[in-house]
Amino acid sequence: MRLRSHMIFHWSRLNWCFPNLRMKEEFEARQYWKNAILVGVKVDRQGHYYVCVPRLAPGIPATMNRIVIQNGNPLLEAFPSWEWNEAGNVRAMRSIQGYEIDELNQIWLLDQGKIAYAPSPEGSQKLLVWDLNTRRMIDVIPIPDEIASYRTSFLNDLVVDNKNGFVYITDSGNGWPNHPVTGGIIVYNMRTRSLRRVLDRQFSTQDLPGFQFAIDNKPMLNRIGVDGIALSADRSTLYYCPLTGRNLYAIDTCVLMDFQAPPEKIQRAVQAIGSKRTTTDGMHADAQGNVFYTMLEGKGVGMYSPYSETFHDLVSDDRMVWVDGVAFDQQGSILFNSNRLHEITGGYDIDWTYPYNFVIWKAFAGQGVKSYLYA
């Protein structure tokens, strides 16, 4: 199966609807836009598109955003407000890398807490829940240092299981540059409001030793542990993969839900599914149990079928440079974005006049294709 894709938004560089002229002038004068990388597209029930811009460097105006059109151009608008995106406020959102819009129309926002790879201040690492129906923040769950180290953590992505009351989070463990990766998975129990870190620095959550890769002959310089994460439609299997490596891994969620399970039992439960034949950033499962994954080296999106135990390339394009995340619009299409992340963070020369540095793509995957959340 091959899918046909088209662009729905594209940028040469990102720009915002600024609340005042001073902020806009500083953003332009200091060229903060050169470190503004669009990450993780999703759409809500009303058809609003969201993206985050993690604060990997200073000067990012807003880390969580909604796309708005002004004079025919797509701009970013701070979401839910500029106050909630205040970088200097540990109670606000400091750096969002991963988020999920669930079947209840709630946004689960994963705040890394760190800006420009500095240690996360106390109280800054957290999971926030915004209700799109009532337009208010309904919960904030702190993620303490003993669960995700303020120095080394890099809280990356999450999946939500409202049926059983759990959230699963990947910590890529690359939050301390030039330091060994300390990857792991964090499990949150909604009922008890407790957190547990599992598979800490286990082989499946770590960067593969000695592994290197490049896109268009430009090596990825950073080493990153567990990144992509997907939850099966029946909520029984958690899939995940490190970015520095090509393998897909899985584990039964019943083991993760048992906070009394010893670490050795959890480690024994890890299943190596096999190589995707590409490195991967983001993943997302559909309501039929298939796992869609981004293909960094393959420049596109692929799919793993647990029924046939096979990997398939679905869509690719030479302009899909670093496909970051994949999601569903609940109307039969997948959404995904490309952002040249390895070039921007790696110090490579960027042509900032090129109109497709950041692209949001759409591809029809089939009638009734939806996210795992709607299974």
Secondary structure by P-SEA (a helix, b strand, c coil): cbbbbbbcccccccccccccaaaaaaaaaacccccccccbbbbcccbbbbbbbccccccccccbbbbbbcccbbbbcccccccccccccccccccccccccccccccccccccccccccccccccbbbbbcccccccccccccccccccccccccccccccccccbbbbbcccccccccccccbbbbbbccccbbbbccccccccccccccccccccccccccccccbbbbcccccbbbbbbccccbbbbbcccccccccccaaaaaaaccccccccccccbbbbcccbbbbbbbccccbbbbbbccccbbbbccccccccccccccccccccccccccaaaaaaacccccccccccbbbbbbbccccccccccc
